[in-house]
Amino acid sequence: MGGNALSVPIRRMSKEEICGAQKHVQEVLKKELGLSSFGIPAYRQKETFGDIDIIVERDRQIGEDGIPRFFQDDLMDIAQTHFHARDFAPNTNMLSFDYRMSKNDTAGFQVDLIQTPPEFVQTSIRYYSYNDLGNFIGRIAHKMGVKFGHEGLLYLYRDGNYLFRTITVSQDHDAILTCLGYDPYRYNQGFDTLQDIFEFAASTQYFNKDLFLLENRNHRARTRDRKRANYNAFLSFAENNSLAQYDYSQYEDKSLWLTLMRTNFSKSGLTVKY
């Protein structure tokens, strides 16, 4: 995701172009491989796109070594045959390639196919929607001792640096937002502009701009997010607006968040599963 995974010329797409290309890719995946796929919502006034992100519903394949992984070769064959692809960037469950209208096009569009097991399709659509919003919400979750991602809200049960197990807290997106201090009704209305997304990301009472500063991220996240224009735009938004800053000093022990989460989830009619 982000439109910079490939080494061949890539150009941005208009809204009309992305709609046509996305429909074409989804139709081919269904016809040739029998795969269901889903587009990812963007803010409504977005005029150009750096890539096309598509969730592809697919079970993992078990390799000869017994390790489950996603099969990529058939997707590459489809991309070369139907979309005139010249370059590929496989990465775990994602395959990026250049989609060209014809084999004579000098530059293509980047398409990211995100292969996802059926049980995580809906949570993945929610997590990847609206540019970097899932990433922003994930920063709040991380500070509260949980992980928000494409599988929903997870609790990482650790003893020091040793991870015993990962426990699914919830896959109910509305309840997750409520737990993290967000208004699910506002989220479900969608967003017109990037500014709307930034305002929503900062709307939780648990917001603190220090959580998002690059110097406070680990090396991998810092390297990734430094390259993302929208992440840097959000940093400027947080710096240039008078936003309430939550004091996390009272919750240095992240286990103290568990009681609060149980309370918040009970308001949504759910129970925390750990």
N, C-alpha and C positions, 0 to 999 in steps of 0.2 A: 504494500500500500504506500501511496505517496508519489508514485509516478517517476521514480528514479532508479529502478532495479536493473535496467537493461543497458547494454553497451551499444545498441544501434540507435539511429535517430528516432526520437519520439516527439510528437507534437501534442499540444493541448487540444481538447475537443469542445465544440459548442454543445449546448444542451440538446439540440436536435440530432447532432451526430452521435452523442452518447446513447440517446434513446434507441436509435436505429441499430447501432452496433451491439448494444446489450441485448436487444430482442433477437438479433441474429445469432449471437453466441448461445443464448438460452435455447433457442429452437434447435440448433445443431446438437447441443449436448443431450437434449431430450430424444431427438430422432436417431442419432448415431449410437448413443450409449445408454439411453433410457434413464438419464439422470435428471432429477428435479433441481431447479436452481432458483435463486432469489436475488433481486437487486437490493441495494443498500440505500436508504433515504439520505438525501443531502438537503441542505437548507434551500428554500424555495427560490430565492433570488440568485442563486449561484449560476453564473453565465458560462463559465468555461471549466473544464475538468482536466486534471493531470493524468487520471487513470480511470478505469472501470473496475469496480470491486463487485464480485459476484460470489455469493455463498452457494456452494455445490453440495447437495445432500448426498453423502456417501459414507458407507462403513469403512473402517480400516481393514487393510489386508494383512494377513499374518505371513511374515517372511519365513524363509527357510531356517532362520535362527530363532524363530518363535516370537520375534518382536513385532508388535502390530505397527504398521505404517501405511501411508497412503500411496496408492499406485499412481504414477505420473506419466508413464510411457504412452498410454492410450490418449491422454489429453494432449500430449505433444504431437502425436500423429494427427489428431483432429485439427489442431491449431495450424499445422503446416498445410494440410490438405484444403481446409475450408477458409482459413483466415490469412494465408500467405505469410505465416510467422517465420522469422529468420533467427530469432534469439530467444533463449529461455533462461529463467532464473528460478529453479526449484528450491524451496525452502520449507522443509518439514511438511506441513499440510497445504502450503501455498505454491501455486505455479504461476509465474508471471511470463507473459509473452507479448510480442508486438503484433497487433491486429492491423492488417492493411486491407483497404478496399479492393486493391488489385495487386498482382505481383509486381507491377511497375511502379507502385508508390515508393517514393524515396524515404518517407517517414510514416510510421504507424502510430497507433494508440497503444498505450500499455493496458493490458487486461490482467487483473489479478483474480485467479480462481482460488477460492478459499474452501478446500474440501473439509466437510464438517459432518460428523455422525448425526443421524436423525435426532437424537435426544438433545443436541446442542444447537440445532438450527435457529430456533427462535431467540435463544439467549445471544447467539452470535450476531444475528441481525440487529438486535438492540445494542449490543456492545460496539459494533462497528459503525453505527449510524451517526450522522451529523459530524463528519470530520473527526476532530480529536476529542469530542465530548466524552467518550468512554474512557480515554486516557486521563482526562481531568478528574472525572468521578473516581477513577481508580486511585488517584493520589489521596483523596479523602479516605477511601476505604483502607488503603495501606497504613495510614497514620492511626486508624482505629483497630489495627491488628488483624484485618481480613484482606482478602483479595477479590477485587471485582474484575471480571474478564469475560471471555466468550462462553464460559461454562456457568456463568451466574456469579453468586457470591459464595466464596470459599473461605474456610477457616483452616489455616496451616498449623497443625498441632506439632509443636516443637519442644525439644528439651535442649536449650542452648542453641547451637547451630545444627543440631540433628533433627531432621524432619521425620516424625513418626508416620504421619498420614495426613492426607488432605480430605477434609470433610465438606460436603456441599451443605451450605446453610440454607440457600433458597435459590430457585430459578424463577421466582415470581418477580418480574422487573419492577412493577409498581411498589411492591412491598420492600424491595431492595432500596429503591429511591427514598421511600419514606424513612427507612432505617438510617440512611445516610444524610437525612435532613433536607431532602429535595421534595418538590411538589410533583407527584406523578401526573396530575391533571394537566399541569403546564407542559410537561414533557410531551404528553400524548397529543397536544395541539400542534406539535411540530414547530419549526423555526423558519422565519423569513430570511434572516441575515446572519452573518458570522457574529455580529455584535449581540444578537439575541442568544446565540449559543454561549458566548462568553458570560453574559449576564446570568444565564441559568447556571452555568458551572460555578459561579461565585455566589449563588443565592442560598446555599446551605448555611445554617448557623455555625457549621464546623469549618468554614472556609478560613484559610490563612495563606497568604501569598507566598510565605517562605517555603511551603510544601512543594512549590512548583519551580523554585529557582534551580537553574542548571547545576550550580555548585552543591546543591543538596541532593542531587540524584546520583545513583551509582554510575560507573563508567559507561556501561552499555546503554542505559537510558539516556544519559547525557549526550553521548555520541549520536544516538538516533534523533533525539528531540531537537538538538541544536540545528539539524538540517531541515526541520519542519517549519515552514513559514508561518503556519497558523499557530503553532505552539509559541513561537517567538512573539507573534501578535498578541497572544493571550497574556504573556508576561508583561508586555507594554500596557495592556488594558488594566491588569492588576496593579501595576505601579502608578498609573496616571489617574486612577479613580479612588475616591474615598470609600473604601470597603471595610466593613467590620472584620476584625481579625480575632479568630477564636484563640483562646489561651489554652494550649495543650499541656501546660506544665502540671496541671492537676491529674493528668492521666498518663504520666510517664510509664507506669506499669500498664501495658496494653491489655492485660487480663481484666482490668477494671471496666473495659468497654463491654464485656460480655453481659453484664447485668443490664446496661443501657440498651443493648441490642435486643435482649429478650423482651424488655418493656416495649420497645418500638415495634417489634414484630407482633407482639400480642395485640397491639392497637390495630394491626392489619388482619387480625384473625388467624395468624400463623404462629408456629412455635419454632424456635431456633433448634437445629438438629444436633447440637453438640453440648 
